[in-house]
């Protein structure tokens, strides 16, 4: 795997108008028929334009908040690329998408509870092996293009944290100091 257009992820990711998500307007900036060197210069200029806009208008924090919301609160669109909709009715697809979204939100809420609980108590340092990649992922997403489906790879870690949160809620053993 390689990325032949590294500037593009940053141009898209720092675009305040699209909240750091894919934008057809920005997509028109790219002309695949032109040499990569030419387009890299154009993208570099667009990147600096976005950074200057964010600096001048003090929009960094609001962009980051919106991007976190897109990453963790939007649909993952996991079924959009599976052909699932070709074999099922639109109503069934809508129900499955809703259930997937609901399940994702439940996982995330319980993972917050589990995370808070874990940080309040002493835990084995090996847990950092799970948390550090997740934190690195979230940090990278603040700068590059973000979509809800990008969190899919981290759902196993979220599920582990959610299991801790669910256990604490079900057993009412919320850790207190």
N, C-alpha and C positions, 0 to 999 in steps of 0.2 A: 504494500500500500504506500502510495506517495501522494503528495499534494503539490500539484504543478502551479497552483495559484494561491500562495499563502496570504497575499495581501487581501484577497477577496473576502475571506472569513472575517477579517478585522474591519474592512469597510462596511460589510453588512452588520456585523456585531455591534459597531459603534454608531449606527444610524438611529438617531433619536426618533425620527418620524415613523420608522417601522418597529420601534422598540427592540431593535437588534435581531429581528426575524427576517426571513426572506422577503424581498421586495421586488416586484416586477419593474418598478422604476429604476432601482439600482441594477437590476439584471440587464437593462438596456445599455448600461454603461460599458458592458463587455462586448467586444466584437471579436468573435473567435477566428475571423478571417485574417485579423492583423497579427503580426508577430508578438510573441510573449513579452519581449522587451518593451515594445510600444505600449502594450496594455498595462504592464507593471508600472510604468511611469504614470499612466492615467489613474490607476488604482491608488498609487502612492499619493498623488495629489488629492484624490477624493478622501483618502484616509485622513490626511492632514486637515482637510476642510471640516470633516466630522469632529476631529479632536478640538479644533479651534472653536467650533460651534458649542461643543459641550463645555469647554473652558469659559468662553465668553458669557454664556447664559447660565452657568452653574447648574448644569443638568446631569452631571455624573450620577449622583445619588438616585435621582428619579429614574434614570435609565436602568441602573442596576436593580432597583426595586421592581420595575416593570419586567425586566428579563428574568428575575427569580420567579415572578408570578407566572410568566409564560412557561418557564421550565417545569414548575411544580404544580401549577393549577390548571393548565390547559390539557386538553385531550392528547393522548400519545399518538393518535392516528395509526396505531399498530395494525389495524385490520385494513386500512386504506390500500396497502401495497400487497395484499395477499390474494386478491381476486375473490374474496369472500362475498362481496356484493354481487358478483356475477351469478352465484348459485343460490342466493337467498333473497327474499323480498326486502324492499326498502324498510318496511316496518321492523322486520327481524334484525336487519343490520343496525337500525337506529337503537333498538333495545340492547343489542350486544355492545354497541359503542357506549351507551349510557351505563350499562353494568360495569364495563371495563373502567370507565371514568370514575364511577362511584367506588369501585374497588381500589383504584389508585389513590383516591382522596382518603379513604379509610386507612390504607397503608401509611400514607404520609402523616396523617394526624396521630396515629398510634406510634409512628417512629419518632415524632416530636416528644411524646410522653416518655418513650423508652430512652431517647437521647438525654433528656433532662434528668431522668432517673439515674442513668449511668454516670453522668457528670457530677451528681450529688454524692455518689458513693465511690469507694475505692474499687477499682477493677483491674484486672490483669492488663499489663501494658501491651499484650498481643492484640488487644482489641483495636489498638491504633492501626494495625494492618488493615482493618476494615474501614476505619474512619478516614484515614489520610487520603486514600484514593478518591473517596467521595468528596472530601473537602477540596482536593486538587481539581476534580472535575467541576465542581461548582465555581471555583475561582476562575478557571479557564472559560467557563460559559459566560462570565461577566464581560469578557472581551471579544469573544467570537460570536458568530451567528448562533442563535438558540432556537430550538424547537422542542415541543413537549416530548416527542418520540426519543430524543437524545437521552432521557432519563431511564429508558427501558433497561439498559445494561446494568444500571445500578439498583434495580428493583430487588435483587436478592439481598443486598446490604440493607436496603430500606426494610425488607421483610424481616430480617433478623432484628433490627431495632424495633420494628413494630411488634414483634413477638414479645420483646421485653416490656414494651408499653402495655400490650394487651394483658400480659400476665399480671402486671402491677395493678391494672384497673380491675380485672376479674377477682384477684385475691385481695384487693384493697390494701395492698402493701406498698403504697406510695412511700418512698424513702423520705424520711424526715430527719432533720438534724436539730 
